Amino acid sequence: MASAAFKAWQAADPEHRSEVSRFDMVIPVQIDNTVDYVARAHQLGIHLSPNSNWPFVICLGSLFLALAAIPFPSTTRIVLAVIGGVIFLWGVVGWVVVEDVQMFPDDSAPAHGEVHH
């Protein structure tokens, strides 16, 4: 049955298979399927926070803090808690203080030199 269907298909399409595409479809030359999520969010009135790596640092600190909650010997727990606390605070300060100040500078700072209006 399959052989008969194949022979009927070959008879209906006598062109040699090496001269046409494998699936007899026209392949589009270029498809632009990129999406500008920032522009789309702005169009919809949604505020997106800027990209940041600091949440990963905060999660790493939280991991060490959570490991300190496991009943290990007290020295190990203290070391894990100190390492986790330092990494966690470093991530919070980096995200909230350093990166936030760089992304949203203070407009009330006095201008140096000439002021152009």
NORRA-V404023 format. One line per field, one symbol per residue. ss: DSSP state (H for helix, E for strand, C for the rest). burial: I if it has 16 or more other C-alpha atoms within 10 Angstrom, else O. A space follows every 10 residues. Layout:
BEGIN
ss=???
burial=???
END
This chain:
BEGIN
ss=CHHHHHHHHH HHCCCCHHHC CCCCCCCCCC CCCCCCHHHH HHHHCCCCCC CCCHHHHHHH HHHHHHHHCC CCCHHHHHHH HHHHHHHHHH HHHHHHHHHH HHHCCCCCCC CCCCCCC
burial=OOOOOOOOOO OOOOOOOOOO OOOOOOOOOO OOOOOOOOOO OOOOOOOOOO OOOIOOIIOI IIIIIOIIOO OOOOOOIOOI IIIIIIIIOO IIOIIOOOOO OOOOOOOOOO OOOOOOO
END
